[in-house]
Each structure stands twice: as C-alpha cells, then as structure tokens.
Amino acid sequence: MVLALVALVAALLATWFAWQHRPVSVAAPVGRPSAVVVASSAAADGGFVDAARTDAGRTPAAGAAVGVAATPALAGAAGEVVVDVAGRVTRPGVVRLPAGSRVVDAIDRVGGVLAGTDTTGIGLARVLVDGEQILVDGRPGPPPAVAAPASVAGASPAAGGGGGGGGGGGTQNGPIDLNSASSEQLDGLPGVGPVLAGRIVQWRTEHGPFRSPEQLGEVTGLGDKRLADLLPLVKV
C-alpha cells in the first residue's frame, strides 16, 4: 500500500514537472502599418493619403512624411509649360516643353510652319508662358523703322523761329520764287514765321506778282535787316 502511494506521488510530481516545462507557442505581435509607409505606397501610385484612414483615427504630427510624398509631382509640373500651337503649322495641337523654352521651340515641336508662311509677325525669341496659345497666322510684322535722310539733319529751323543769318535752310535747291511759293515754303525761310509768310501771300494776292525781290520790303512787318537776309534766298 505504501509503495502504491509513493508511486502515485512520484507520477503526480512527474506530470507536474512535465507540465511546467512544456513548450509554449508565443504569437508574434502584429505591427500596425505606420502612416508614413502607407503614404509612401499611395504616393507611388499617384494617390493621396488620408491620415485618418491609415492610422486608426490618429492624425500625424505636423511635418510628417504624409504631405511630403506629393512634392515631387508638383516640382515636375513646375518644370514644364503647356502651350497650344495653332494656325499655319504642320501639326497644330497642345505640346509640353521645358520651362524657359521659346516660341521657336514650340513651333519646331509641331513640325514647323507651312511653306510660304511669314513669321515676321511672331516673336520667335519670346519666352513661353504656361497655358498660352501661339497663333501662326502668316501676317507680316510692322515694317522696320527707316532712318532719317542725312539731308534732314541740316534742315532749316522750325517755323516761327527767331531771325537768323543768310545761311539757313531752303537754299539747298536754290532761291524760292516769290510768285509761286506757297505759304509753307515761305514759312521755311530763315526769320519768316507763319504770320509773315501769310502777309507775303496776302500782299501778292492784293498787288499781283512781285516784280523784284526788293518788293518784299513793302510787306508789313518785314524790316530792312530781315529783307537783307532774305534777298539772296528768293527770286521772281
């Protein structure tokens, strides 16, 4: 009986020892994906990440990587311009070019202009603006400015100017005929303004043609000094 009791106790102890040292399976903790990782994956697919849905309602701190993921796309858009090229070009349409491109680059991108198209009315060297339309209509630009002739630089003083010497303008083509000269031609003589030119024409109308240059002295307001300056410049 005692042996049976000892054997039972030994069996119970062996069973307890085996139970305490049995192998236990421990489940690995399941990590929750962070908002940064999800945001990076979504950004790679071109999507936008809502932080409230990626992290069980928690809002990421300011400056987290969620808002940074979309930055490269914005930078790429800022590095190009989109323009519409229309009119007399080979392939009209919308084209994309690097920022800083010029009008000539956009025209080249659509195959160039059609044969015989005048491009002087287009600023080919102008820098493109995003969203603009370039219309190649073939209309010529304004004519270039023409330099003034050299003879104009030595022209007579302006009408109504003060009295001057006998070397004034109007003598390059010889003396002026007092009987056929217009009021504007007389006005161009040195010391003769529009008022005095009108008086000369009025005297000619009232008294008939001048018979000699010296008859200018009969015109009201024409003094001896001015008459002496004008005699070499007029004829009848």
KOLFIDREN-102272 format. One record per residue: residue number from 1; residue in three letters; chain; x, y, z of N, C-alpha, C in turn. Coordinates in steps of 0.02 Angstrom, whole numbers. Each point is the difference from the previous one (the first is absolute). Example, Ala and Ser with C-alpha at 12.3 -4.5 7.8 and 13.67 -1.06 7.14 Angstrom:
residues 2
<r 1 ALA A <660 -284 390> <-45 59 0> <45 60 0>>
<r 2 SER A <-18 53 -36> <42 59 3> <-39 55 37>>
//
This chain:
residues 236
<r 1 MET A <42 -60 0> <-42 60 0> <43 62 0>>
<r 2 VAL A <52 0 39> <46 57 4> <35 9 -66>>
<r 3 LEU A <20 -55 -29> <34 5 -65> <-46 30 -53>>
<r 4 ALA A <-62 -20 3> <-47 27 -49> <-9 74 9>>
<r 5 LEU A <-1 23 63> <-9 71 14> <61 39 -24>>
<r 6 VAL A <59 -28 13> <62 34 -22> <2 4 -76>>
<r 7 ALA A <-21 -54 -33> <0 0 -73> <-48 52 -27>>
<r 8 LEU A <-58 9 34> <-49 49 -23> <26 70 8>>
<r 9 VAL A <33 13 57> <29 67 11> <54 14 -52>>
<r 10 ALA A <42 -51 -13> <53 10 -50> <-29 15 -69>>
<r 11 ALA A <-55 -35 -17> <-32 12 -65> <-28 71 -4>>
<r 12 LEU A <-31 22 57> <-27 68 0> <55 52 -7>>
<r 13 LEU A <56 -12 36> <55 48 -6> <29 1 -71>>
<r 14 ALA A <5 -59 -30> <26 -2 -69> <-47 37 -48>>
<r 15 THR A <-65 -11 12> <-48 34 -44> <4 76 8>>
<r 16 TRP A <6 23 63> <4 73 13> <62 30 -31>>
<r 17 PHE A <57 -37 8> <63 25 -28> <-4 5 -76>>
<r 18 ALA A <-31 -52 -30> <-6 2 -73> <-45 58 -24>>
<r 19 TRP A <-51 15 39> <-47 55 -19> <35 67 6>>
<r 20 GLN A <42 9 51> <34 64 9> <52 13 -54>>
<r 21 HIS A <28 -53 -26> <53 8 -50> <-23 -16 -71>>
<r 22 ARG A <-64 4 -13> <-25 -14 -68> <17 60 -46>>
<r 23 PRO A <11 -11 -64> <12 56 -48> <-65 40 -11>>
<r 24 VAL A <7 65 3> <-58 46 -7> <8 39 -66>>
<r 25 SER A <-52 0 -41> <1 40 -63> <-20 72 15>>
<r 26 VAL A <45 45 -14> <-13 72 13> <-13 35 -67>>
<r 27 ALA A <-58 29 -8> <-17 35 -63> <39 64 -6>>
<r 28 ALA A <30 10 -58> <38 62 -11> <-48 59 -3>>
<r 29 PRO A <18 56 30> <-44 59 -1> <-9 25 -72>>
<r 30 VAL A <-62 14 -15> <-16 26 -67> <9 75 0>>
<r 31 GLY A <49 24 -38> <13 73 -2> <-51 35 -45>>
<r 32 ARG A <-20 58 20> <-48 40 -40> <39 43 -49>>
<r 33 PRO A <-17 -1 -64> <38 40 -48> <-4 73 19>>
<r 34 SER A <57 32 -6> <2 72 17> <-27 41 -57>>
<r 35 ALA A <-18 60 18> <-28 45 -51> <52 19 -52>>
<r 36 VAL A <64 2 20> <52 19 -47> <8 -51 -55>>
<r 37 VAL A <-1 -66 19> <9 -53 -50> <-58 0 -49>>
<r 38 VAL A <-61 5 26> <-59 -1 -45> <1 60 -45>>
<r 39 ALA A <19 57 28> <1 60 -41> <48 -7 -57>>
<r 40 SER A <59 -31 13> <49 -7 -53> <-26 -45 -55>>
<r 41 SER A <-35 -56 19> <-27 -45 -51> <-53 34 -40>>
<r 42 ALA A <-44 37 34> <-54 33 -37> <28 53 -45>>
<r 43 ALA A <52 36 22> <28 52 -43> <31 -29 -62>>
<r 44 ALA A <29 -61 7> <30 -31 -58> <-52 -17 -52>>
<r 45 ASP A <-62 -13 21> <-54 -14 -47> <-35 62 -24>>
<r 46 GLY A <24 58 21> <-30 63 -22> <-60 20 40>>
<r 47 GLY A <-14 -33 59> <-59 16 39> <16 46 57>>
<r 48 PHE A <-52 20 38> <8 43 58> <-22 -40 61>>
<r 49 VAL A <37 7 56> <-12 -40 59> <-36 41 52>>
<r 50 ASP A <-53 -27 27> <-36 31 55> <27 -30 64>>
<r 51 ALA A <32 41 42> <33 -25 60> <-50 -31 48>>
<r 52 ALA A <-63 22 -1> <-50 -26 47> <-17 -72 -16>>
<r 53 ARG A <8 -22 -65> <-16 -68 -18> <60 -47 4>>
<r 54 THR A <60 27 1> <59 -43 0> <25 -16 69>>
<r 55 ASP A <-21 37 51> <28 -13 66> <-54 0 53>>
<r 56 ALA A <-57 -33 -14> <-54 -13 48> <-21 64 35>>
<r 57 GLY A <-9 53 -41> <-28 62 28> <52 47 29>>
<r 58 ARG A <64 -18 3> <49 45 27> <25 47 -54>>
<r 59 THR A <7 64 14> <25 49 -48> <74 7 9>>
<r 60 PRO A <40 -8 -52> <72 4 8> <21 70 20>>
<r 61 ALA A <57 5 32> <25 65 22> <17 43 -60>>
<r 62 ALA A <2 66 13> <16 47 -54> <69 -15 -27>>
<r 63 GLY A <9 4 -65> <65 -14 -31> <12 -72 -14>>
<r 64 ALA A <-50 -45 11> <9 -71 -14> <8 -11 -74>>
<r 65 ALA A <21 -60 -19> <16 -14 -70> <-61 -7 -43>>
<r 66 VAL A <-62 3 30> <-60 -8 -41> <-5 56 -51>>
<r 67 GLY A <12 62 20> <-6 56 -46> <60 7 -45>>
<r 68 VAL A <56 -32 15> <59 8 -40> <-1 -44 -62>>
<r 69 ALA A <-40 -53 2> <2 -50 -54> <-21 30 -67>>
<r 70 ALA A <-46 49 0> <-25 28 -63> <44 55 -26>>
<r 71 THR A <53 22 35> <41 56 -22> <35 -11 -66>>
<r 72 PRO A <30 -59 -16> <33 -8 -64> <-46 11 -59>>
<r 73 ALA A <-63 -18 5> <-46 10 -56> <-10 74 -14>>
<r 74 LEU A <-5 40 54> <-8 72 -9> <62 30 -31>>
<r 75 ALA A <58 -22 21> <62 26 -28> <6 -17 -74>>
<r 76 GLY A <-22 -60 -19> <3 -18 -71> <-46 42 -42>>
<r 77 ALA A <-61 16 27> <-46 42 -38> <27 70 -9>>
<r 78 ALA A <36 25 52> <28 68 -5> <58 2 -49>>
<r 79 GLY A <29 -55 -18> <57 -1 -44> <-18 -3 -74>>
<r 80 GLU A <-63 7 -18> <-20 -1 -70> <-56 49 -13>>
<r 81 VAL A <-11 15 -64> <-55 43 -21> <-41 -37 -52>>
<r 82 VAL A <-65 13 0> <-46 -31 -48> <-29 57 -42>>
<r 83 VAL A <9 -3 -66> <-24 53 -45> <-38 -31 -58>>
<r 84 ASP A <-43 40 -30> <-40 -20 -58> <26 35 -61>>
<r 85 VAL A <25 -37 -49> <27 28 -62> <-52 -11 -55>>
<r 86 ALA A <-25 55 -29> <-53 -4 -50> <19 41 -61>>
<r 87 GLY A <-39 -9 -53> <10 39 -60> <38 -38 -53>>
<r 88 ARG A <44 35 -36> <35 -28 -58> <63 -38 22>>
<r 89 VAL A <-12 -56 35> <55 -43 21> <-15 -71 -23>>
<r 90 THR A <50 -43 1> <-7 -68 -27> <-48 -42 41>>
<r 91 ARG A <7 0 66> <-42 -41 43> <-26 43 58>>
<r 92 PRO A <-53 39 -11> <-26 42 54> <-21 -42 60>>
<r 93 GLY A <9 27 59> <-21 -36 60> <34 25 62>>
<r 94 VAL A <-13 -35 55> <27 18 66> <65 -39 10>>
<r 95 VAL A <52 35 21> <65 -31 11> <27 20 69>>
<r 96 ARG A <43 -42 26> <33 13 64> <75 11 -13>>
<r 97 LEU A <27 52 31> <70 16 -9> <30 19 68>>
<r 98 PRO A <66 -4 6> <31 20 63> <-11 74 14>>
<r 99 ALA A <-5 17 63> <-7 71 18> <60 39 -26>>
<r 100 GLY A <-14 60 -25> <53 41 -29> <6 -8 -75>>
<r 101 SER A <-40 -45 -31> <2 -7 -73> <-29 62 -33>>
<r 102 ARG A <16 7 -64> <-22 59 -37> <-50 -19 -55>>
<r 103 VAL A <-29 51 -31> <-51 -12 -51> <26 -43 -56>>
<r 104 VAL A <61 11 -21> <28 -39 -55> <5 -74 19>>
<r 105 ASP A <11 -15 64> <3 -70 22> <-68 -33 -6>>
<r 106 ALA A <-53 37 18> <-68 -28 -5> <-19 -13 -73>>
<r 107 ILE A <20 45 -45> <-16 -9 -71> <38 -59 -29>>
<r 108 ASP A <63 -7 21> <39 -58 -23> <-31 -66 25>>
<r 109 ARG A <-29 1 60> <-28 -61 29> <-60 -25 -41>>
<r 110 VAL A <-37 46 -33> <-58 -20 -40> <18 -7 -74>>
<r 111 GLY A <65 -3 -16> <20 -13 -68> <17 61 -41>>
<r 112 GLY A <-1 59 30> <16 61 -37> <-60 29 -35>>
<r 113 VAL A <11 57 -33> <-54 34 -36> <-7 -28 -70>>
<r 114 LEU A <-58 13 -30> <-12 -21 -69> <41 42 -48>>
<r 115 ALA A <13 -27 -58> <40 35 -49> <-31 67 -19>>
<r 116 GLY A <41 51 -4> <-23 66 -20> <-31 41 56>>
<r 117 THR A <2 -25 62> <-30 37 56> <48 53 25>>
<r 118 ASP A <-26 61 6> <39 56 26> <0 -2 76>>
<r 119 THR A <58 -2 30> <5 -3 74> <26 65 30>>
<r 120 THR A <4 53 -40> <26 63 27> <-47 31 51>>
<r 121 GLY A <-64 -20 -1> <-47 27 49> <-1 -37 66>>
<r 122 ILE A <43 -51 8> <3 -40 61> <67 12 34>>
<r 123 GLY A <-2 10 64> <62 7 38> <31 -67 14>>
<r 124 LEU A <39 -26 -46> <27 -68 6> <45 -8 60>>
<r 125 ALA A <31 54 24> <47 -6 56> <-34 11 67>>
<r 126 ARG A <-66 10 1> <-34 14 63> <-5 -63 42>>
<r 127 VAL A <8 7 66> <-5 -57 46> <-73 -20 8>>
<r 128 LEU A <-14 -64 -2> <-69 -25 4> <-29 9 69>>
<r 129 VAL A <-67 11 2> <-37 5 62> <-47 -60 3>>
<r 130 ASP A <-3 -33 57> <-42 -60 7> <-73 16 -14>>
<r 131 GLY A <-31 -40 -44> <-71 7 -15> <-15 46 -58>>
<r 132 GLU A <49 31 -32> <-15 47 -53> <-11 -35 -67>>
<r 133 GLN A <-29 37 -48> <-9 -25 -68> <45 40 -47>>
<r 134 ILE A <35 -35 -43> <43 31 -51> <-35 -8 -67>>
<r 135 LEU A <-24 55 -28> <-36 -2 -63> <46 22 -56>>
<r 136 VAL A <15 -45 -45> <41 15 -59> <-47 14 -58>>
<r 137 ASP A <-15 65 -10> <-49 18 -51> <32 24 -65>>
<r 138 GLY A <66 6 -1> <34 19 -62> <-1 74 -15>>
<r 139 ARG A <-28 40 45> <-1 72 -13> <68 30 14>>
<r 140 PRO A <25 44 -45> <66 29 10> <-1 50 58>>
<r 141 GLY A <58 10 29> <7 48 54> <5 70 -27>>
<r 142 PRO A <4 50 44> <6 70 -22> <66 11 -36>>
<r 143 PRO A <1 45 -49> <63 13 -36> <52 29 47>>
<r 144 PRO A <63 -13 -13> <53 28 43> <3 75 -6>>
<r 145 ALA A <21 32 53> <6 73 0> <54 21 -50>>
<r 146 VAL A <-15 52 -38> <45 26 -51> <39 59 29>>
<r 147 ALA A <65 -2 -6> <41 55 26> <-12 63 -40>>
<r 148 ALA A <1 57 34> <-11 64 -33> <57 14 -49>>
<r 149 PRO A <-16 29 -59> <53 17 -48> <49 49 31>>
<r 150 ALA A <61 -3 -24> <52 44 26> <-16 73 -11>>
<r 151 SER A <-35 16 -56> <-16 70 -16> <-47 30 50>>
<r 152 VAL A <-41 -41 34> <-48 26 48> <36 29 60>>
<r 153 ALA A <58 -29 17> <36 24 59> <20 72 -7>>
<r 154 GLY A <10 25 -61> <20 70 -10> <-56 43 -23>>
<r 155 ALA A <-63 -20 14> <-57 39 -23> <-4 66 35>>
<r 156 SER A <-44 44 -25> <-7 67 27> <-31 -2 68>>
<r 157 PRO A <6 54 40> <-31 3 66> <-75 -8 -5>>
<r 158 ALA A <-32 -16 56> <-72 -10 1> <-36 64 -16>>
<r 159 ALA A <-62 -8 -23> <-40 59 -18> <-8 44 59>>
<r 160 GLY A <4 66 -12> <-11 48 53> <63 13 40>>
<r 161 GLY A <58 -28 -19> <61 11 37> <24 71 -8>>
<r 162 GLY A <47 19 42> <26 68 -2> <41 11 -62>>
<r 163 GLY A <17 62 -14> <38 18 -59> <68 -30 2>>
<r 164 GLY A <26 -20 -57> <66 -30 -4> <38 28 -58>>
<r 165 GLY A <59 -26 -10> <42 24 -55> <-24 -26 -66>>
<r 166 GLY A <32 20 -54> <-20 -18 -67> <17 -70 -18>>
<r 167 GLY A <31 -39 44> <19 -69 -16> <-51 -50 21>>
<r 168 GLY A <-66 17 9> <-51 -45 23> <-21 -48 -54>>
<r 169 GLY A <-46 -49 20> <-25 -49 -47> <-43 31 -52>>
<r 170 GLY A <-19 -40 -50> <-40 25 -55> <41 22 -59>>
<r 171 THR A <66 6 9> <43 22 -55> <35 -58 -34>>
<r 172 GLN A <-11 -62 25> <35 -57 -29> <-22 -11 -72>>
<r 173 ASN A <-62 17 -16> <-26 -9 -68> <-3 67 -37>>
<r 174 GLY A <35 49 24> <0 65 -33> <-51 47 30>>
<r 175 PRO A <-2 62 -23> <-47 50 26> <-73 -20 -13>>
<r 176 ILE A <-44 23 43> <-72 -14 -5> <-32 55 -42>>
<r 177 ASP A <-45 -21 -46> <-36 48 -41> <-56 31 41>>
<r 178 LEU A <4 65 9> <-50 35 42> <-70 -4 -30>>
<r 179 ASN A <-6 -8 -65> <-66 1 -32> <-33 -69 -3>>
<r 180 SER A <37 -53 12> <-29 -67 -2> <6 -38 66>>
<r 181 ALA A <38 28 47> <11 -35 63> <-63 -1 42>>
<r 182 SER A <-12 -56 33> <-58 -5 44> <17 31 68>>
<r 183 SER A <-51 7 41> <11 28 67> <47 -44 40>>
<r 184 GLU A <-5 -67 -8> <44 -45 36> <73 8 -22>>
<r 185 GLN A <11 10 -66> <68 9 -24> <30 66 26>>
<r 186 LEU A <-40 52 0> <24 63 27> <13 -4 74>>
<r 187 ASP A <-41 -39 34> <9 -9 72> <67 -33 16>>
<r 188 GLY A <27 -39 -47> <64 -33 11> <60 45 -8>>
<r 189 LEU A <-9 60 -24> <57 46 -7> <22 24 69>>
<r 190 PRO A <64 13 10> <24 23 65> <-29 68 19>>
<r 191 GLY A <-27 3 60> <-29 62 25> <-71 13 -23>>
<r 192 VAL A <-29 -47 -39> <-69 8 -24> <-44 -52 36>>
<r 193 GLY A <-44 24 42> <-46 -46 33> <-65 -6 -38>>
<r 194 PRO A <-48 -36 27> <-65 -8 -35> <-37 66 -9>>
<r 195 VAL A <8 46 47> <-36 64 -7> <28 41 -57>>
<r 196 LEU A <66 6 -3> <31 39 -54> <-8 -34 -67>>
<r 197 ALA A <1 -67 -1> <-12 -35 -64> <-70 14 -25>>
<r 198 GLY A <-49 3 46> <-68 16 -21> <-6 71 -27>>
<r 199 ARG A <39 47 29> <-2 69 -25> <30 5 -70>>
<r 200 ILE A <53 -39 -13> <30 1 -67> <-50 -25 -51>>
<r 201 VAL A <-35 -55 16> <-50 -27 -47> <-57 50 -8>>
<r 202 GLN A <-20 33 54> <-55 49 -5> <21 60 -43>>
<r 203 TRP A <62 22 7> <24 56 -42> <0 -20 -73>>
<r 204 ARG A <21 -61 -14> <1 -24 -69> <-71 -4 -28>>
<r 205 THR A <-49 -19 42> <-69 -4 -23> <-28 70 -15>>
<r 206 GLU A <18 47 43> <-29 68 -7> <35 41 -54>>
<r 207 HIS A <66 -8 -9> <38 43 -46> <24 -36 -62>>
<r 208 GLY A <-11 -64 -5> <23 -36 -59> <70 -27 12>>
<r 209 PRO A <30 -31 -51> <65 -31 8> <54 51 18>>
<r 210 PHE A <49 -26 38> <59 41 14> <39 12 -65>>
<r 211 ARG A <23 62 -8> <39 16 -60> <75 -5 15>>
<r 212 SER A <18 1 64> <70 -7 20> <2 -23 72>>
<r 213 PRO A <54 -33 21> <5 -21 69> <-3 58 49>>
<r 214 GLU A <24 59 -22> <1 57 45> <-70 22 21>>
<r 215 GLN A <-52 -20 -38> <-68 20 18> <-23 -33 65>>
<r 216 LEU A <37 -49 25> <-17 -30 64> <0 53 55>>
<r 217 GLY A <38 53 -10> <3 53 50> <-66 35 10>>
<r 218 GLU A <-48 -8 -47> <-66 31 6> <-47 -40 44>>
<r 219 VAL A <20 -61 18> <-42 -42 43> <4 24 71>>
<r 220 THR A <-57 9 33> <-2 24 68> <36 -48 48>>
<r 221 GLY A <44 28 41> <35 -40 50> <67 -26 -23>>
<r 222 LEU A <20 14 -62> <64 -25 -26> <49 59 2>>
<r 223 GLY A <45 0 48> <48 55 7> <58 -6 -49>>
<r 224 ASP A <42 52 2> <57 2 -46> <49 -57 13>>
<r 225 LYS A <12 -15 63> <49 -53 16> <-25 -68 -26>>
<r 226 ARG A <-63 -15 12> <-28 -63 -23> <-3 -2 -76>>
<r 227 LEU A <-15 56 -32> <-1 3 -73> <68 -15 -28>>
<r 228 ALA A <53 27 31> <68 -12 -24> <18 -74 6>>
<r 229 ASP A <-25 -32 53> <14 -72 8> <-37 -43 -51>>
<r 230 LEU A <-60 23 -22> <-42 -41 -44> <16 10 -74>>
<r 231 LEU A <29 57 -19> <10 14 -72> <41 -54 -35>>
<r 232 PRO A <52 -29 31> <37 -53 -35> <-40 -66 -6>>
<r 233 LEU A <-55 -5 37> <-36 -63 3> <-63 -1 -42>>
<r 234 VAL A <-18 56 -32> <-62 4 -38> <14 27 -70>>
<r 235 LYS A <-48 -12 -44> <4 25 -68> <-70 11 -27>>
<r 236 VAL A <-5 31 -60> <-65 9 -33> <4 -25 -72>>
//
